Amino acid sequence: MHNLNRPPVFVYVINVDWYFELHWLQRALATLNAGAEVHLVMGMTDPRLIDSFSRYGFICHQWNIDRKSLNPIFNLHGLMELYQLLKSISPDVIHAITIKPNIYVGLIFYLLRVPYLLSITGTGIIFSGKSLSTKLIRPVIRLLYKASKRKDVNRRIVFENREDRAYFINTGLCDSHEAVTILGAGVNPDLYEPVAEQETDTPIILFAARLLWDKGLGDLVEAARYLRSQGLKFSIQVAGIIDHSSINAIDERVLEDWSREGAIQWLGTEKNMPSLIAQANIVTLPTFYGEGVPRILIEAASCERAIVATDMPGCREIVRHGINGLLVPARNIDALAEALAQLIQNPGLRKKMGKQGRRIVERDFSEQQVISETLSLYKELLS
C-alpha cells in the first residue's frame, strides 16, 4: 500500500525510447497529470527524445537491454541491472511493456513484491516467427510467463486484442481474473481527422510500419509487380522506422533497390502521419507478425481510408471485412493483389468503407477511452 502523504511512484519499463514515444507517451503523460511521479526505464537511443521526456517531467533511467540477444548470460546482466534500478526507485506500481520487460519484471517480483502490469502488445516475433531460433526460444518464454504466475500476486495482464488474451489463458500463461483487454493505443480523432481523398487515376497505396520482413512489405511488392503486369496504375508509398536491433529488419539497400525499380516510393521515417494518410487513397498492412492492434490501421480508419490487411489477430479488431476494409489470408499474394485491385478500381467503395472506419474508431478506439481504462487499472492496483 503506498504512502498517501506522497504522490504514487510509477515506473514504465520498456525496451526502447522511440517505441515509448510512438505508443505510450500519451498514457504516461496522463499518469503524470493525475499527480504521479513517473519514471521511465528503457534502452535510450536518441538524446533528443530523452531531453523531451525530461522536459515533460519524466525521470529517465538508461537500461542496457539488448533487444536482439537471446544470450541468457547477457540477459542475466540485464535482469540484475533492472532489479537494481527498480530497487533504487522504490515504485508503487510497475508497468512493463513488450516481451523481455514482461519476463524480467515477472521474475523480479519475487524480490520486490510491488503490484505490476504487463502489457502484451501483440505476441511479436517470438510467438509468430518461423525461424529455428524463435522456435527454440518459444518454450522457454512460455515457461517464464508461467513461472511468474502466483495466486498472491497483485497484477494485471493487459492485451491489445481478445485473441491474444484467449491464447494466454487457454495455454496457462496467465489466469482469466487478471487478464484485461484494452484495444490498442488508441488515436486522437481530432488529430486524425477525415480528409477527402484526392481524385486521381493513379491511387496512392500507403504502407507505414516498422520495416520488418514479417510486416509483409515483401509480399506487397510481389502483389504490386503482378498488378502492374495487368496494366493497373497506382503508386506505393513506404514510410517507417528501420529497426536495426530487430533480427528480421529489412535492409535499407533492399528498400533502395525496390525504389530504383519503381516498385515503391521510399519516404524514410515520417513524423506527420495525418498528412501522410491524407494524401493516400488506400492503406495496407499485409502483416504476418504477432500484432497487438496495428496503430497505422486505427489511424487510417480515423482518417476515413479504406484498408487492406491480413486476417490476423489484432487486424481483425479494427478491420471488419467488407465494411471498412478487406481482410486477406496472410502470405497469400494472389488474394492481396485481388483485394488491392478491387479498391484501386472502386473509389466509391473506398469512400463508403472510409466512413464506416471513422465510426468504428470513434466508438471503440479513441485515445481518451484507452487512457481512462488504463488509469482505472492503475487505481485498482494502488488500492
Number of C-alpha atoms within 10 A of each C-alpha: 10 13 8 7 6 10 15 20 20 23 24 22 27 25 23 21 22 17 11 20 13 12 16 17 16 19 19 24 17 16 21 20 12 12 12 17 19 23 23 24 24 21 19 20 12 11 10 9 15 20 12 11 18 14 10 11 14 19 15 18 18 17 20 19 22 17 16 11 13 12 9 10 10 13 18 12 13 18 23 13 16 24 18 12 15 21 13 9 13 15 20 22 23 24 22 25 22 17 22 20 25 23 22 22 25 23 18 19 16 12 9 14 13 21 21 27 24 23 23 23 24 25 21 17 21 19 17 17 18 10 11 8 11 16 15 11 13 16 13 11 18 16 13 17 20 18 14 20 16 12 7 7 16 16 24 23 22 22 25 25 25 18 18 22 22 15 13 21 16 12 11 15 19 22 18 15 10 14 19 18 17 21 24 26 26 24 23 18 20 10 12 21 18 20 16 14 21 12 9 10 11 13 21 21 24 25 26 26 22 18 24 22 17 22 24 23 24 19 22 24 17 15 20 24 15 15 18 13 9 9 8 16 16 18 18 22 19 21 20 17 15 17 14 14 12 16 13 17 17 20 14 14 9 11 21 14 13 16 17 12 10 13 19 23 18 20 13 15 14 13 11 8 15 17 14 15 28 20 16 21 28 27 25 27 23 27 25 22 23 23 24 27 27 24 21 20 28 31 26 30 32 31 27 31 33 31 35 26 28 27 20 21 22 25 25 17 23 26 26 18 16 12 17 27 28 22 23 20 16 18 17 13 21 16 16 25 21 14 18 24 17 13 23 21 16 11 18 10 17 23 19 16 25 28 19 19 29 25 15 19 24 17 10 17 28 21 19 17 18 19 20 14 14 17 16 11 15 22 10 12 19 17 8
